Amino acid sequence: MALNYAQDLADYVRDYLDQDAVTIPDSAVEAFVRAVEGQINRVLREHPRMRVRRSWRLHAGDNRIPIPDDMLQLIAVKRDGVALVQYPPHLESRASQCTAAFVNYGNCLQVWSVPTEDVDYGLEMTITIPSLLDGQFKEPNWIALHHNDIYQQGLLAEAAGYLRDPQNQQVWTGLFLQALEALRVQGWNESIAAGPRIHVV
């Protein structure tokens, strides 16, 4: 069964466990999905499939780039293909004296020097998987498309905990974490063999 949207997830959990919407309401399924996707993002944050390259144009006089909401980890900021040097916030004064540097403030990136004309910057980062709770997302959720068992096992583990079934919770949690770890190792091997596979969006 392909799990693509919230209703698919709710139907799958209830059908498998022979429960109804009273026993497992939609709000509970949403909590299951958020927990499962949070764990996926934590374990696979360095997987090559989580990497993207995005561009951002700064106009003359503007040197702040908003950090995308779905960013997990920043890998590099580049201008004309050259990586900028990152400085911590307390060394902003030192960064401001450079011509190819930036400071990460958590909610934005401040680049130096301040452009005097429009400049394109490239952001290389890892991002969260698009949540199935969103209904419609800009890019495919590759876990749901190609590794559906991870969602299934994670959801059943969360549902078992919700239903206070520790025995099945332990079984499904073990399978879920085992599948995640196998995918993480696969991604590590791909990185070594072929280098980072960055998806340009």
LODREN-240992 format. One record per residue: residue number from 1; y, x, z of N, C-alpha, C in turn. Coordinates in pm, whole numbers. Layout:
BEGIN
<seq=NUM	nv=Y	nu=X	nw=Z	cav=Y	cau=X	caw=Z	cv=Y	cu=X	cw=Z>
...
//
This chain:
BEGIN
<seq=1	nv=-121	nu=85	nw=0	cav=0	cau=0	caw=0	cv=124	cu=88	cw=0>
<seq=2	nv=217	nu=61	nw=-90	cav=341	cau=139	caw=-95	cv=440	cu=83	cw=6>
<seq=3	nv=488	nu=169	nw=94	cav=586	cau=127	caw=194	cv=723	cu=171	cw=145>
<seq=4	nv=801	nu=78	nw=93	cav=930	cau=113	caw=35	cv=1049	cu=57	cw=111>
<seq=5	nv=1031	nu=-55	nw=178	cav=1144	cau=-116	caw=247	cv=1100	cu=-168	cw=383>
<seq=6	nv=1197	nu=-212	nw=462	cav=1170	cau=-253	caw=599	cv=1065	cu=-364	cw=607>
<seq=7	nv=1071	nu=-461	nw=515	cav=976	cau=-571	caw=520	cv=834	cu=-522	cw=493>
<seq=8	nv=820	nu=-425	nw=401	cav=689	cau=-367	caw=375	cv=633	cu=-303	cw=502>
<seq=9	nv=718	nu=-234	nw=574	cav=676	cau=-166	caw=697	cv=631	cu=-267	cw=802>
<seq=10	nv=710	nu=-372	nw=819	cav=676	cau=-473	caw=919	cv=545	cu=-542	cw=884>
<seq=11	nv=528	nu=-578	nw=757	cav=405	cau=-645	caw=714	cv=284	cu=-555	cw=734>
<seq=12	nv=300	nu=-428	nw=702	cav=187	cau=-335	caw=714	cv=141	cu=-324	cw=860>
<seq=13	nv=234	nu=-302	nw=950	cav=199	cau=-285	caw=1092	cv=133	cu=-410	cw=1147>
<seq=14	nv=192	nu=-525	nw=1118	cav=137	cau=-649	caw=1172	cv=-1	cu=-681	cw=1112>
<seq=15	nv=-15	nu=-660	nw=982	cav=-144	cau=-689	caw=919	cv=-253	cu=-597	cw=972>
<seq=16	nv=-222	nu=-471	nw=984	cav=-324	cau=-375	caw=1028	cv=-369	cu=-403	cw=1172>
<seq=17	nv=-273	nu=-440	nw=1257	cav=-304	cau=-462	caw=1397	cv=-336	cu=-608	cw=1428>
<seq=18	nv=-333	nu=-692	nw=1325	cav=-361	cau=-835	caw=1341	cv=-267	cu=-897	cw=1446>
<seq=19	nv=-138	nu=-871	nw=1427	cav=-35	cau=-924	caw=1516	cv=64	cu=-1005	cw=1435>
<seq=20	nv=148	nu=-1083	nw=1504	cav=248	cau=-1162	caw=1434	cv=388	cu=-1113	cw=1470>
<seq=21	nv=488	nu=-1182	nw=1412	cav=627	cau=-1141	caw=1433	cv=676	cu=-1170	cw=1574>
<seq=22	nv=603	nu=-1251	nw=1649	cav=640	cau=-1275	caw=1788	cv=599	cu=-1155	cw=1874>
<seq=23	nv=478	nu=-1107	nw=1852	cav=428	cau=-993	caw=1928	cv=500	cu=-864	cw=1890>
<seq=24	nv=519	nu=-845	nw=1759	cav=590	cau=-726	caw=1711	cv=708	cu=-773	cw=1627>
<seq=25	nv=823	nu=-795	nw=1688	cav=941	cau=-844	caw=1614	cv=999	cu=-738	cw=1522>
<seq=26	nv=1086	nu=-783	nw=1432	cav=1150	cau=-690	caw=1338	cv=1226	cu=-579	cw=1411>
<seq=27	nv=1289	nu=-611	nw=1521	cav=1366	cau=-510	caw=1595	cv=1276	cu=-397	cw=1644>
<seq=28	nv=1152	nu=-433	nw=1681	cav=1058	cau=-330	caw=1726	cv=1016	cu=-242	cw=1609>
<seq=29	nv=991	nu=-303	nw=1493	cav=952	cau=-225	caw=1376	cv=1065	cu=-130	cw=1336>
<seq=30	nv=1190	nu=-176	nw=1342	cav=1303	cau=-89	caw=1311	cv=1307	cu=31	cw=1405>
<seq=31	nv=1278	nu=8	nw=1532	cav=1274	cau=119	caw=1628	cv=1160	cu=215	cw=1594>
<seq=32	nv=1045	nu=161	nw=1550	cav=933	cau=246	caw=1509	cv=975	cu=337	cw=1394>
<seq=33	nv=1040	nu=276	nw=1294	cav=1078	cau=351	caw=1175	cv=1177	cu=462	cw=1209>
<seq=34	nv=1276	nu=431	nw=1293	cav=1375	cau=532	caw=1331	cv=1308	cu=647	cw=1404>
<seq=35	nv=1212	nu=617	nw=1490	cav=1142	cau=723	caw=1564	cv=1059	cu=809	cw=1469>
<seq=36	nv=989	nu=744	nw=1375	cav=906	cau=818	caw=1280	cv=992	cu=905	cw=1189>
<seq=37	nv=1099	nu=850	nw=1137	cav=1185	cau=928	caw=1047	cv=1256	cu=1039	cw=1122>
<seq=38	nv=1290	nu=1017	nw=1248	cav=1349	cau=1124	caw=1327	cv=1254	cu=1241	cw=1344>
<seq=39	nv=1127	nu=1212	nw=1367	cav=1028	cau=1317	caw=1381	cv=1005	cu=1389	cw=1248>
<seq=40	nv=1001	nu=1313	nw=1139	cav=985	cau=1374	caw=1007	cv=1099	cu=1472	cw=980>
<seq=41	nv=1222	nu=1430	nw=1008	cav=1338	cau=1516	caw=984	cv=1334	cu=1641	cw=1071>
<seq=42	nv=1288	nu=1628	nw=1194	cav=1282	cau=1745	caw=1282	cv=1178	cu=1846	cw=1236>
<seq=43	nv=1060	nu=1797	nw=1201	cav=950	cau=1888	caw=1165	cv=972	cu=1949	cw=1026>
<seq=44	nv=1025	nu=1871	nw=933	cav=1035	cau=1917	caw=794	cv=1175	cu=1963	cw=756>
<seq=45	nv=1259	nu=1992	nw=852	cav=1399	cau=2024	caw=825	cv=1416	cu=2147	cw=734>
<seq=46	nv=1315	nu=2235	nw=727	cav=1326	cau=2354	caw=642	cv=1234	cu=2346	cw=520>
<seq=47	nv=1173	nu=2230	nw=496	cav=1086	cau=2213	caw=380	cv=1168	cu=2221	cw=252>
<seq=48	nv=1115	nu=2286	nw=147	cav=1193	cau=2298	caw=22	cv=1238	cu=2164	cw=-36>
<seq=49	nv=1158	nu=2058	nw=-15	cav=1196	cau=1928	caw=-70	cv=1315	cu=1865	cw=3>
<seq=50	nv=1350	nu=1920	nw=118	cav=1464	cau=1867	caw=193	cv=1595	cu=1934	cw=151>
<seq=51	nv=1585	nu=2035	nw=63	cav=1704	cau=2112	caw=25	cv=1774	cu=2051	cw=-96>
<seq=52	nv=1906	nu=2049	nw=-89	cav=1987	cau=2002	caw=-201	cv=2108	cu=2092	cw=-218>
<seq=53	nv=2169	nu=2084	nw=-335	cav=2296	cau=2151	caw=-360	cv=2396	cu=2044	cw=-404>
<seq=54	nv=2507	nu=2035	nw=-334	cav=2609	cau=1937	caw=-367	cv=2742	cu=2008	cw=-392>
<seq=55	nv=2822	nu=1949	nw=-475	cav=2952	cau=2008	caw=-506	cv=3064	cu=1927	cw=-441>
<seq=56	nv=3171	nu=1996	nw=-408	cav=3287	cau=1930	caw=-349	cv=3413	cu=1997	cw=-405>
<seq=57	nv=3504	nu=1915	nw=-455	cav=3628	cau=1969	caw=-511	cv=3740	cu=1957	cw=-410>
<seq=58	nv=3801	nu=2071	nw=-381	cav=3919	cau=2074	caw=-295	cv=4043	cu=2085	cw=-383>
<seq=59	nv=4144	nu=2006	nw=-348	cav=4269	cau=2010	caw=-422	cv=4364	cu=2112	cw=-360>
<seq=60	nv=4463	nu=2149	nw=-434	cav=4558	cau=2251	caw=-389	cv=4615	cu=2214	cw=-252>
<seq=61	nv=4612	nu=2309	nw=-159	cav=4666	cau=2289	caw=-26	cv=4569	cu=2231	cw=74>
<seq=62	nv=4450	nu=2191	nw=28	cav=4349	cau=2132	caw=117	cv=4234	cu=2230	cw=135>
<seq=63	nv=4199	nu=2259	nw=258	cav=4090	cau=2354	caw=279	cv=3983	cu=2300	cw=375>
<seq=64	nv=3969	nu=2167	nw=383	cav=3867	cau=2107	caw=471	cv=3770	cu=2023	cw=389>
<seq=65	nv=3641	nu=2050	nw=408	cav=3534	cau=1978	caw=341	cv=3461	cu=1893	cw=445>
<seq=66	nv=3457	nu=1761	nw=430	cav=3384	cau=1679	caw=527	cv=3233	cu=1710	cw=521>
<seq=67	nv=3170	nu=1713	nw=637	cav=3026	cau=1737	caw=641	cv=2953	cu=1607	cw=610>
<seq=68	nv=2860	nu=1607	nw=514	cav=2787	cau=1484	caw=479	cv=2710	cu=1428	cw=599>
<seq=69	nv=2703	nu=1296	nw=607	cav=2635	cau=1231	caw=719	cv=2486	cu=1265	cw=725>
<seq=70	nv=2427	nu=1294	nw=607	cav=2282	cau=1318	caw=605	cv=2245	cu=1465	cw=613>
<seq=71	nv=2342	nu=1552	nw=641	cav=2311	cau=1694	caw=648	cv=2233	cu=1728	cw=775>
<seq=72	nv=2123	nu=1800	nw=758	cav=2047	cau=1850	caw=872	cv=2090	cu=1991	cw=908>
<seq=73	nv=2093	nu=2077	nw=807	cav=2121	cau=2218	caw=831	cv=2195	cu=2276	cw=712>
<seq=74	nv=2304	nu=2345	nw=739	cav=2381	cau=2409	caw=632	cv=2320	cu=2544	cw=599>
<seq=75	nv=2295	nu=2567	nw=470	cav=2235	cau=2694	caw=428	cv=2343	cu=2790	cw=377>
<seq=76	nv=2430	nu=2739	nw=290	cav=2534	cau=2826	caw=235	cv=2647	cu=2743	cw=177>
<seq=77	nv=2766	nu=2804	nw=175	cav=2882	cau=2749	caw=106	cv=2922	cu=2851	cw=1>
<seq=78	nv=2932	nu=2807	nw=-125	cav=2960	cau=2901	caw=-233	cv=3082	cu=2859	cw=-314>
<seq=79	nv=3151	nu=2960	nw=-363	cav=3263	cau=2939	caw=-455	cv=3243	cu=3032	cw=-573>
<seq=80	nv=3236	nu=2976	nw=-692	cav=3208	cau=3054	caw=-812	cv=3077	cu=3132	cw=-799>
<seq=81	nv=2979	nu=3071	nw=-732	cav=2848	cau=3133	caw=-717	cv=2837	cu=3237	cw=-609>
<seq=82	nv=2947	nu=3264	nw=-540	cav=2948	cau=3367	caw=-434	cv=2950	cu=3299	cw=-298>
<seq=83	nv=2858	nu=3340	nw=-210	cav=2849	cau=3279	caw=-78	cv=2965	cu=3322	cw=11>
<seq=84	nv=3023	nu=3225	nw=81	cav=3130	cau=3254	caw=177	cv=3068	cu=3298	cw=310>
<seq=85	nv=3140	nu=3378	nw=384	cav=3095	cau=3425	caw=515	cv=3130	cu=3321	cw=621>
<seq=86	nv=3034	nu=3286	nw=706	cav=3061	cau=3186	caw=809	cv=3108	cu=3254	cw=938>
<seq=87	nv=3213	nu=3197	nw=997	cav=3266	cau=3243	caw=1126	cv=3255	cu=3129	cw=1227>
<seq=88	nv=3232	nu=3161	nw=1354	cav=3233	cau=3056	caw=1457	cv=3375	cu=3009	cw=1482>
<seq=89	nv=3391	nu=2887	nw=1537	cav=3526	cau=2832	caw=1558	cv=3620	cu=2922	cw=1638>
<seq=90	nv=3566	nu=2995	nw=1737	cav=3656	cau=3077	caw=1819	cv=3708	cu=3199	cw=1744>
<seq=91	nv=3655	nu=3225	nw=1624	cav=3705	cau=3336	caw=1543	cv=3778	cu=3286	cw=1418>
<seq=92	nv=3838	nu=3168	nw=1432	cav=3909	cau=3110	caw=1318	cv=4020	cu=3202	cw=1269>
<seq=93	nv=4088	nu=3266	nw=1360	cav=4199	cau=3353	caw=1321	cv=4151	cu=3468	cw=1233>
<seq=94	nv=4031	nu=3516	nw=1263	cav=3975	cau=3624	caw=1180	cv=3934	cu=3570	cw=1044>
<seq=95	nv=3875	nu=3449	nw=1043	cav=3835	cau=3388	caw=916	cv=3954	cu=3362	cw=827>
<seq=96	nv=4067	nu=3325	nw=887	cav=4186	cau=3291	caw=809	cv=4244	cu=3412	cw=737>
<seq=97	nv=4201	nu=3531	nw=776	cav=4249	cau=3652	caw=711	cv=4160	cu=3694	cw=594>
<seq=98	nv=4052	nu=3618	nw=575	cav=3957	cau=3650	caw=467	cv=3986	cu=3564	cw=344>
<seq=99	nv=3934	nu=3606	nw=232	cav=3951	cau=3530	caw=107	cv=3824	cu=3454	cw=70>
<seq=100	nv=3715	nu=3478	nw=145	cav=3589	cau=3409	caw=116	cv=3515	cu=3384	cw=247>
<seq=101	nv=3567	nu=3291	nw=327	cav=3508	cau=3262	caw=457	cv=3522	cu=3114	cw=488>
<seq=102	nv=3446	nu=3068	nw=588	cav=3460	cau=2929	caw=632	cv=3420	cu=2919	cw=779>
<seq=103	nv=3466	nu=2811	nw=841	cav=3434	cau=2781	caw=980	cv=3373	cu=2641	cw=984>
<seq=104	nv=3261	nu=2627	nw=1054	cav=3195	cau=2498	caw=1068	cv=3238	cu=2436	cw=1201>
<seq=105	nv=3311	nu=2324	nw=1195	cav=3361	cau=2258	caw=1315	cv=3274	cu=2140	cw=1356>
<seq=106	nv=3164	nu=2120	nw=1289	cav=3076	cau=2011	caw=1325	cv=3099	cu=1885	cw=1242>
<seq=107	nv=3224	nu=1848	nw=1223	cav=3255	cau=1731	caw=1140	cv=3318	cu=1769	cw=1006>
<seq=108	nv=3354	nu=1898	nw=992	cav=3409	cau=1945	caw=866	cv=3394	cu=2096	cw=855>
<seq=109	nv=3405	nu=2145	nw=733	cav=3406	cau=2288	caw=707	cv=3546	cu=2327	cw=664>
<seq=110	nv=3602	nu=2427	nw=727	cav=3734	cau=2476	caw=689	cv=3717	cu=2607	cw=614>
<seq=111	nv=3760	nu=2610	nw=487	cav=3740	cau=2728	caw=403	cv=3869	cu=2808	cw=391>
<seq=112	nv=3848	nu=2937	nw=367	cav=3960	cau=3028	caw=348	cv=3934	cu=3112	cw=224>
<seq=113	nv=4037	nu=3140	nw=147	cav=4175	cau=3102	caw=176	cv=4205	cu=2961	cw=126>
<seq=114	nv=4322	nu=2911	nw=164	cav=4363	cau=2778	caw=121	cv=4387	cu=2781	cw=-30>
<seq=115	nv=4317	nu=2693	nw=-105	cav=4333	cau=2697	caw=-252	cv=4473	cu=2657	cw=-297>
<seq=116	nv=4521	nu=2725	nw=-399	cav=4652	cau=2692	caw=-458	cv=4636	cu=2604	cw=-582>
<seq=117	nv=4509	nu=2578	nw=-620	cav=4477	cau=2488	caw=-731	cv=4341	cu=2425	cw=-701>
<seq=118	nv=4300	nu=2328	nw=-780	cav=4172	cau=2263	caw=-757	cv=4058	cu=2364	cw=-767>
<seq=119	nv=3969	nu=2361	nw=-666	cav=3857	cau=2455	caw=-661	cv=3730	cu=2378	cw=-625>
<seq=120	nv=3621	nu=2409	nw=-695	cav=3491	cau=2348	caw=-667	cv=3409	cu=2439	cw=-577>
<seq=121	nv=3353	nu=2380	nw=-473	cav=3265	cau=2452	caw=-381	cv=3125	cu=2392	cw=-389>
<seq=122	nv=3026	nu=2477	nw=-373	cav=2888	cau=2433	caw=-370	cv=2833	cu=2441	cw=-229>
<seq=123	nv=2775	nu=2332	nw=-183	cav=2715	cau=2328	caw=-50	cv=2564	cu=2322	cw=-65>
<seq=124	nv=2495	nu=2421	nw=-11	cav=2349	cau=2420	caw=-8	cv=2306	cu=2387	cw=134>
<seq=125	nv=2218	nu=2286	nw=146	cav=2184	cau=2235	caw=279	cv=2049	cu=2166	cw=275>
<seq=126	nv=1998	nu=2138	nw=393	cav=1884	cau=2046	caw=402	cv=1939	cu=1913	cw=452>
<seq=127	nv=1878	nu=1805	nw=404	cav=1927	cau=1671	caw=438	cv=1813	cu=1585	cw=494>
<seq=128	nv=1850	nu=1479	nw=561	cav=1752	cau=1384	caw=612	cv=1690	cu=1307	cw=496>
<seq=129	nv=1569	nu=1258	nw=517	cav=1509	cau=1171	caw=416	cv=1586	cu=1038	cw=417>
<seq=130	nv=1603	nu=975	nw=301	cav=1669	cau=845	caw=298	cv=1588	cu=744	cw=380>
<seq=131	nv=1651	nu=677	nw=473	cav=1578	cau=585	caw=560	cv=1533	cu=461	cw=483>
<seq=132	nv=1409	nu=421	nw=508	cav=1358	cau=299	caw=445	cv=1426	cu=174	cw=500>
<seq=133	nv=1498	nu=188	nw=609	cav=1569	cau=74	caw=666	cv=1696	cu=42	cw=588>
<seq=134	nv=1740	nu=135	nw=504	cav=1863	cau=114	caw=429	cv=1847	cu=13	cw=317>
<seq=135	nv=1724	nu=-12	nw=277	cav=1699	cau=-107	caw=169	cv=1721	cu=-46	cw=32>
<seq=136	nv=1840	nu=4	nw=7	cav=1870	cau=73	caw=-118	cv=1927	cu=209	cw=-84>
<seq=137	nv=1873	nu=312	nw=-147	cav=1921	cau=447	caw=-118	cv=1949	cu=522	cw=-248>
<seq=138	nv=2035	nu=622	nw=-239	cav=2084	cau=692	caw=-357	cv=1975	cu=775	cw=-424>
<seq=139	nv=1885	nu=833	nw=-347	cav=1779	cau=914	caw=-403	cv=1647	cu=875	cw=-339>
<seq=140	nv=1534	nu=900	nw=-407	cav=1405	cau=852	caw=-357	cv=1366	cu=917	cw=-224>
<seq=141	nv=1292	nu=841	nw=-146	cav=1232	cau=893	caw=-23	cv=1098	cu=954	cw=-62>
<seq=142	nv=1093	nu=1087	nw=-74	cav=974	cau=1154	caw=-127	cv=855	cu=1145	cw=-33>
<seq=143	nv=880	nu=1126	nw=96	cav=769	cau=1109	caw=190	cv=699	cu=976	cw=163>
<seq=144	nv=778	nu=869	nw=149	cav=720	cau=737	caw=124	cv=650	cu=732	cw=-12>
<seq=145	nv=703	nu=803	nw=-110	cav=647	cau=799	caw=-245	cv=518	cu=879	cw=-257>
<seq=146	nv=515	nu=997	nw=-193	cav=404	cau=1090	caw=-216	cv=315	cu=1115	cw=-94>
<seq=147	nv=363	nu=1078	nw=24	cav=286	cau=1104	caw=147	cv=293	cu=980	cw=236>
<seq=148	nv=249	nu=869	nw=179	cav=259	cau=741	caw=247	cv=183	cu=737	cw=378>
<seq=149	nv=76	nu=818	nw=388	cav=-6	cau=818	caw=509	cv=72	cu=863	cw=631>
<seq=150	nv=173	nu=948	nw=609	cav=254	cau=995	caw=722	cv=330	cu=880	cw=785>
<seq=151	nv=390	nu=795	nw=702	cav=458	cau=677	caw=755	cv=358	cu=584	cw=825>
<seq=152	nv=245	nu=561	nw=762	cav=146	cau=469	caw=819	cv=99	cu=515	cw=956>
<seq=153	nv=62	nu=641	nw=967	cav=11	cau=693	caw=1094	cv=120	cu=695	cw=1201>
<seq=154	nv=241	nu=732	nw=1161	cav=351	cau=733	caw=1257	cv=384	cu=594	cw=1308>
<seq=155	nv=387	nu=497	nw=1218	cav=416	cau=360	caw=1257	cv=308	cu=304	cw=1351>
<seq=156	nv=184	nu=333	nw=1321	cav=75	cau=283	caw=1406	cv=78	cu=350	cw=1543>
<seq=157	nv=118	nu=475	nw=1548	cav=131	cau=543	caw=1678	cv=241	cu=478	cw=1761>
<seq=158	nv=354	nu=449	nw=1698	cav=465	cau=384	caw=1769	cv=425	cu=244	cw=1812>
<seq=159	nv=355	nu=171	nw=1725	cav=313	cau=34	caw=1758	cv=214	cu=34	cw=1874>
<seq=160	nv=122	nu=131	nw=1876	cav=25	cau=139	caw=1985	cv=96	cu=162	cw=2119>
<seq=161	nv=199	nu=247	nw=2117	cav=275	cau=268	caw=2239	cv=348	cu=143	cw=2283>
<seq=162	nv=401	nu=71	nw=2185	cav=472	cau=-54	caw=2213	cv=378	cu=-158	cw=2273>
<seq=163	nv=254	nu=-161	nw=2224	cav=155	cau=-257	caw=2272	cv=79	cu=-206	cw=2395>
<seq=164	nv=120	nu=-92	nw=2445	cav=59	cau=-30	caw=2563	cv=-91	cu=-8	cw=2543>
<seq=165	nv=-119	nu=59	nw=2434	cav=-257	cau=94	caw=2398	cv=-265	cu=247	cw=2390>
<seq=166	nv=-275	nu=315	nw=2503	cav=-268	cau=461	caw=2504	cv=-379	cu=530	cw=2426>
<seq=167	nv=-495	nu=470	nw=2421	cav=-606	cau=533	caw=2349	cv=-576	cu=545	cw=2200>
<seq=168	nv=-537	nu=432	nw=2138	cav=-504	cau=436	caw=1997	cv=-373	cu=511	cw=1971>
<seq=169	nv=-282	nu=506	nw=2066	cav=-158	cau=582	caw=2050	cv=-188	cu=731	cw=2038>
<seq=170	nv=-279	nu=779	nw=2119	cav=-315	cau=921	caw=2114	cv=-381	cu=956	cw=1981>
<seq=171	nv=-468	nu=869	nw=1932	cav=-536	cau=893	caw=1806	cv=-437	cu=899	cw=1690>
<seq=172	nv=-352	nu=796	nw=1679	cav=-259	cau=789	caw=1568	cv=-151	cu=897	cw=1576>
<seq=173	nv=-107	nu=929	nw=1697	cav=-9	cau=1036	caw=1713	cv=-67	cu=1169	cw=1666>
<seq=174	nv=-194	nu=1194	nw=1701	cav=-258	cau=1317	caw=1658	cv=-267	cu=1327	cw=1507>
<seq=175	nv=-305	nu=1217	nw=1441	cav=-314	cau=1217	caw=1295	cv=-178	cu=1234	cw=1230>
<seq=176	nv=-78	nu=1167	nw=1287	cav=59	cau=1175	caw=1235	cv=112	cu=1319	cw=1243>
<seq=177	nv=98	nu=1381	nw=1359	cav=148	cau=1517	caw=1376	cv=69	cu=1618	cw=1292>
<seq=178	nv=-61	nu=1594	nw=1278	cav=-143	cau=1681	caw=1195	cv=-100	cu=1676	cw=1049>
<seq=179	nv=-74	nu=1556	nw=999	cav=-29	cau=1540	caw=861	cv=108	cu=1603	cw=839>
<seq=180	nv=197	nu=1587	nw=937	cav=331	cau=1648	caw=927	cv=322	cu=1799	cw=926>
<seq=181	nv=238	nu=1855	nw=1012	cav=224	cau=2000	caw=1020	cv=165	cu=2055	cw=890>
<seq=182	nv=69	nu=1985	nw=832	cav=10	cau=2029	caw=705	cv=116	cu=2032	cw=596>
<seq=183	nv=203	nu=1932	nw=594	cav=310	cau=1928	caw=494	cv=413	cu=2037	cw=520>
<seq=184	nv=440	nu=2064	nw=646	cav=535	cau=2171	caw=679	cv=481	cu=2306	cw=632>
<seq=185	nv=354	nu=2333	nw=656	cav=292	cau=2459	caw=615	cv=288	cu=2468	cw=462>
<seq=186	nv=261	nu=2357	nw=396	cav=261	cau=2355	caw=250	cv=398	cu=2395	cw=198>
<seq=187	nv=502	nu=2341	nw=258	cav=638	cau=2375	caw=216	cv=670	cu=2521	cw=240>
<seq=188	nv=623	nu=2576	nw=351	cav=644	cau=2719	caw=382	cv=578	cu=2805	cw=277>
<seq=189	nv=454	nu=2769	nw=238	cav=383	cau=2846	caw=136	cv=454	cu=2837	cw=2>
<seq=190	nv=507	nu=2719	nw=-30	cav=581	cau=2704	caw=-156	cv=706	cu=2792	cw=-156>
<seq=191	nv=772	nu=2802	nw=-41	cav=893	cau=2883	caw=-31	cv=863	cu=3030	cw=-56>
<seq=192	nv=751	nu=3076	nw=-3	cav=714	cau=3215	caw=-20	cv=675	cu=3243	cw=-165>
<seq=193	nv=598	nu=3151	nw=-226	cav=546	cau=3172	caw=-360	cv=650	cu=3157	cw=-468>
<seq=194	nv=738	nu=3057	nw=-452	cav=830	cau=3025	caw=-561	cv=977	cu=3033	cw=-524>
<seq=195	nv=1008	nu=3059	nw=-400	cav=1146	cau=3058	caw=-358	cv=1194	cu=2917	cw=-334>
<seq=196	nv=1312	nu=2900	nw=-275	cav=1362	cau=2765	caw=-245	cv=1379	cu=2683	cw=-371>
<seq=197	nv=1333	nu=2559	nw=-365	cav=1350	cau=2467	caw=-478	cv=1462	cu=2370	cw=-441>
<seq=198	nv=1579	nu=2399	nw=-490	cav=1698	cau=2323	caw=-452	cv=1722	cu=2212	cw=-554>
<seq=199	nv=1734	nu=2093	nw=-501	cav=1758	cau=1974	caw=-585	cv=1909	cu=1953	cw=-597>
<seq=200	nv=1961	nu=1955	nw=-717	cav=2104	cau=1938	caw=-740	cv=2135	cu=1790	cw=-751>
<seq=201	nv=2227	nu=1742	nw=-668	cav=2266	cau=1601	caw=-670	cv=2416	cu=1589	cw=-684>
//
